[in-house]
């Protein structure tokens, strides 16, 4: 699910697909940093609800990645 438009969905290769080829530690760091970015800028760029939706998106991806690590 993309929050705030469909610009990434229109790409032949989405950024997620590239990031998911990175080593596990780098993927975890990236998803953590992005979640933090959206949480910290909440309400200063987009509506707070939209920013929190973006943050949640990255937290869900982080959870997915960490769960993958344990299997």
C-alpha positions in Angstrom: 0.0 0.0 0.0 1.4 3.4 -1.0 0.3 6.4 1.1 0.1 9.7 -0.7 -0.2 8.8 -4.3 0.7 6.1 -6.8 3.9 7.5 -8.3 6.0 4.5 -7.1 3.5 2.0 -8.3 3.8 3.5 -11.9 7.5 2.6 -12.0 8.7 -0.6 -13.8 10.9 -1.3 -10.8 9.8 0.1 -7.4 12.3 1.4 -4.8 11.1 -1.4 -2.5 12.3 -4.0 -5.0 15.8 -2.5 -5.1 16.0 -2.0 -1.3 15.0 -5.6 -0.8 18.1 -6.8 -2.6 20.3 -5.1 0.0 21.9 -7.0 2.9 19.6 -7.4 5.9 21.3 -4.9 8.2 21.1 -2.2 5.5 17.4 -2.9 4.9 16.6 -2.7 8.6 18.5 0.6 8.9 16.8 2.1 5.9 13.3 1.2 7.1 14.0 2.4 10.6 15.4 5.8 9.3 12.4 6.3 7.0 9.9 5.6 9.8 11.7 8.0 12.0 11.7 10.7 9.3 8.0 10.6 8.8 7.3 10.4 12.6 9.5 13.5 13.2 8.1 15.6 10.5 4.5 14.8 11.4 2.3 17.7 10.4 5.0 19.9 9.1 4.9 18.8 5.4 1.7 16.8 4.9 -1.3 16.2 7.1 -0.4 14.4 10.3 -2.6 11.4 9.4 -0.9 11.1 6.1 2.6 11.3 7.7 1.6 8.7 10.2 0.3 6.5 7.5 3.7 6.7 5.7 5.5 6.0 9.0 3.3 2.9 9.6 4.1 1.7 6.1 7.8 1.7 6.9 7.2 0.2 10.3 5.2 -2.6 8.7 8.0 -3.2 6.2 10.6 -3.2 9.0 8.5 -5.8 10.9 8.3 -7.9 7.7 12.1 -7.7 7.3 12.8 -8.5 10.9 10.4 -11.5 10.8 12.2 -12.7 7.7 15.4 -12.6 9.6 14.1 -15.0 12.2 12.9 -17.6 9.7 
